[in-house]
Amino acid sequence: MDVSKDVLYSLQLAGKNIVIEDSVYLQLLQGARCSLETTNLTTPGTGTCTSFIIDKQLQDDLKLSDVHEKRALFGLTSFLLECAKQNVTLDEIRAVLEESNFSPKRIQHFLDVYHQHKDSIRRNLARISSFEKAQIVDVNWRLDYNIKNSQSDKVNQLSYLVDLHTLHPGESEIKIVSMTCSLEQLQDLVGKLKDAVRCVEKQVSS
């Protein structure tokens, strides 16, 4: 799975018994889980959940004063977020945690939290448009024949006008995304869509 170097470094701190005691680790893990289930996961000013910022109130609630504990909280929260966001398997998580030198006991605690709360975290993530992309629910198109351009020059060119009707999760209003393309561009787009379908079908059947 894809995890940034910054998150991995913080995660490695969370796995070190000499830095983070077992009791503190459990406290941090539950705090991370709770924050992802109950708070707005967007980074202020960006509307994305890719660079999660730990809320100061959470640090205050957990009574964190040590810089290593705050860093470990960031690592656990960010990693748990990425796991839910990417919908990874328990084996994938275990591999990352083992590489981060987590003890078997700490790995199991993390897996238990992820398994029990993944769905609720993903439901929270689903409220963010950057996580749940718009669905294409309909497509309209028409063929135009351009005789002249705005400079009154002869063009004599075919073009396709395509309207994609999209619907965002949690919304009822359909929005239209319009584009104009040539025959070659449309053929290229259709070819790429077919490639994407084959890729998905291959993943599903594997």
C-alpha positions as CSV (number, residue, x, y, z in Angstrom):
1,M,0.0,0.0,0.0
2,D,1.0,3.6,-0.6
3,V,2.2,5.3,2.6
4,S,4.3,8.5,2.8
5,K,7.8,8.6,4.3
6,D,6.6,11.0,7.0
7,V,3.8,8.7,8.1
8,L,6.1,5.7,8.1
9,Y,8.6,7.5,10.3
10,S,5.9,8.5,12.8
11,L,4.4,5.0,12.6
12,Q,7.8,3.5,13.5
13,L,7.9,5.7,16.6
14,A,4.5,4.3,17.6
15,G,5.9,0.8,17.4
16,K,8.9,1.4,19.6
17,N,8.3,0.0,23.1
18,I,11.2,2.0,24.5
19,V,9.6,5.3,23.3
20,I,5.9,4.5,23.6
21,E,4.7,2.3,26.4
22,D,2.0,-0.3,25.8
23,S,-0.6,1.6,27.8
24,V,0.1,4.8,26.0
25,Y,0.0,3.0,22.6
26,L,-3.5,1.7,23.3
27,Q,-4.6,5.2,24.4
28,L,-3.2,6.7,21.2
29,L,-4.7,4.0,19.0
30,Q,-8.2,4.5,20.5
31,G,-7.8,8.3,20.2
32,A,-6.9,7.9,16.6
33,R,-9.9,5.7,15.9
34,C,-12.3,8.0,17.7
35,S,-11.1,11.1,15.8
36,L,-11.5,9.4,12.5
37,E,-15.0,8.3,13.3
38,T,-16.3,11.6,14.7
39,T,-14.5,14.5,13.1
40,N,-14.3,16.3,9.8
41,L,-11.3,14.7,8.1
42,T,-10.5,17.5,5.7
43,T,-7.3,19.6,6.1
44,P,-8.4,23.3,6.5
45,G,-8.4,25.2,3.3
46,T,-7.8,22.1,1.0
47,G,-11.0,20.0,1.3
48,T,-8.9,16.8,1.1
49,C,-8.1,14.1,3.5
50,T,-4.7,13.2,2.1
51,S,-2.7,15.3,4.6
52,F,-4.6,14.9,7.9
53,I,-3.8,17.3,10.6
54,I,-4.2,16.1,14.2
55,D,-6.7,18.2,16.0
56,K,-5.2,20.1,19.0
57,Q,-8.3,19.3,21.0
58,L,-7.5,15.6,20.6
59,Q,-4.0,16.1,21.9
60,D,-5.4,18.0,24.9
61,D,-8.0,15.3,25.6
62,L,-5.3,12.7,25.6
63,K,-3.0,14.9,27.8
64,L,-0.1,14.6,25.4
65,S,2.9,16.7,26.3
66,D,5.8,14.5,24.9
67,V,6.7,15.3,21.3
68,H,7.2,11.6,20.5
69,E,3.7,10.8,21.7
70,K,2.3,13.5,19.5
71,R,4.3,12.2,16.6
72,A,3.1,8.6,17.2
73,L,-0.5,9.8,17.4
74,F,0.0,11.5,14.0
75,G,1.4,8.2,12.6
76,L,-1.3,6.0,13.9
77,T,-4.1,8.3,12.8
78,S,-2.7,8.9,9.4
79,F,-2.0,5.2,8.8
80,L,-5.4,4.2,10.0
81,L,-6.9,6.8,7.7
82,E,-5.0,5.6,4.7
83,C,-5.9,2.0,5.4
84,A,-9.6,2.8,5.5
85,K,-9.3,5.1,2.5
86,Q,-7.5,2.5,0.4
87,N,-9.7,-0.3,1.8
88,V,-6.6,-2.5,2.3
89,T,-6.6,-6.1,3.6
90,L,-5.4,-7.1,7.1
91,D,-2.4,-8.9,5.5
92,E,-1.3,-5.7,3.8
93,I,-1.5,-3.8,7.1
94,R,0.3,-6.5,9.0
95,A,3.2,-6.3,6.4
96,V,3.6,-2.6,6.9
97,L,3.5,-2.8,10.7
98,E,6.0,-5.7,10.7
99,E,8.4,-3.6,8.6
100,S,7.9,-0.8,11.2
101,N,9.0,-3.2,13.9
102,F,5.7,-3.4,15.7
103,S,5.4,-6.2,18.2
104,P,2.9,-9.0,17.4
105,K,0.7,-7.7,20.3
106,R,0.6,-4.2,19.0
107,I,0.0,-5.4,15.4
108,Q,-3.0,-7.4,16.7
109,H,-4.4,-4.4,18.6
110,F,-4.2,-2.3,15.4
111,L,-5.8,-5.0,13.2
112,D,-8.7,-5.4,15.7
113,V,-9.4,-1.7,15.7
114,Y,-9.3,-1.5,11.9
115,H,-11.5,-4.6,11.4
116,Q,-14.1,-3.4,13.9
117,H,-14.2,0.3,12.9
118,K,-13.3,0.3,9.2
119,D,-16.9,0.6,8.0
120,S,-17.7,3.6,10.2
121,I,-14.5,5.4,9.3
122,R,-15.2,4.8,5.6
123,R,-18.7,6.2,6.1
124,N,-17.2,9.3,7.6
125,L,-14.8,9.5,4.6
126,A,-17.7,9.1,2.2
127,R,-18.9,12.5,3.3
128,I,-15.9,14.0,1.6
129,S,-16.2,14.6,-2.1
130,S,-12.5,14.1,-2.7
131,F,-12.8,10.6,-1.4
132,E,-16.1,9.6,-3.0
133,K,-15.9,10.7,-6.6
134,A,-19.0,11.7,-8.6
135,Q,-20.7,8.9,-10.4
136,I,-21.6,9.2,-14.1
137,V,-25.3,8.4,-14.4
138,D,-26.0,9.3,-18.0
139,V,-24.2,10.5,-21.2
140,N,-25.6,12.6,-24.0
141,W,-23.8,13.5,-27.2
142,R,-24.3,15.0,-30.6
143,L,-22.3,15.5,-33.7
144,D,-21.6,19.0,-35.0
145,Y,-20.2,20.1,-38.3
146,N,-18.3,23.4,-38.2
147,I,-18.2,25.2,-41.5
148,K,-16.5,28.4,-40.3
149,N,-14.7,29.7,-37.2
150,S,-15.0,33.1,-35.5
151,Q,-12.6,34.6,-38.0
152,S,-14.9,33.6,-40.9
153,D,-12.3,31.1,-42.2
154,K,-13.5,27.9,-43.6
155,V,-13.1,25.0,-41.2
156,N,-15.3,22.1,-42.5
157,Q,-14.6,20.0,-39.4
158,L,-16.6,17.5,-37.4
159,S,-16.7,17.7,-33.6
160,Y,-18.5,15.8,-30.9
161,L,-20.3,17.5,-28.0
162,V,-20.4,15.2,-25.0
163,D,-22.4,15.9,-21.8
164,L,-21.6,13.7,-18.8
165,H,-24.4,13.7,-16.2
166,T,-22.8,13.2,-12.8
167,L,-24.1,12.7,-9.3
168,H,-22.1,13.2,-6.1
169,P,-22.7,10.8,-3.1
170,G,-25.2,12.3,-0.7
171,E,-26.5,14.8,-3.2
172,S,-29.7,14.7,-5.3
173,E,-28.8,17.3,-7.9
174,I,-27.3,16.0,-11.2
175,K,-24.5,18.1,-12.5
176,I,-23.4,18.2,-16.2
177,V,-19.8,18.2,-17.3
178,S,-19.5,19.2,-21.0
179,M,-16.6,18.7,-23.4
180,T,-15.9,19.0,-27.1
181,C,-13.6,16.7,-28.9
182,S,-12.6,15.6,-32.4
183,L,-13.2,12.1,-33.7
184,E,-9.6,11.1,-32.9
185,Q,-9.9,12.4,-29.3
186,L,-13.2,10.6,-28.8
187,Q,-11.7,7.4,-30.1
188,D,-8.7,7.8,-27.7
189,L,-11.1,8.4,-24.8
190,V,-13.2,5.3,-25.6
191,G,-10.0,3.2,-25.9
192,K,-8.8,4.3,-22.5
193,L,-12.1,3.6,-20.9
194,K,-12.1,0.1,-22.4
195,D,-8.6,-0.4,-21.0
196,A,-9.9,0.7,-17.6
197,V,-12.8,-1.7,-17.8
198,R,-10.5,-4.6,-18.7
199,C,-8.2,-3.7,-15.8
200,V,-11.1,-3.7,-13.3
201,E,-12.5,-7.0,-14.7
202,K,-9.0,-8.6,-14.3
203,Q,-8.7,-7.4,-10.7
204,V,-12.2,-8.7,-9.9
205,S,-11.6,-12.1,-11.4
206,S,-8.1,-12.6,-9.8
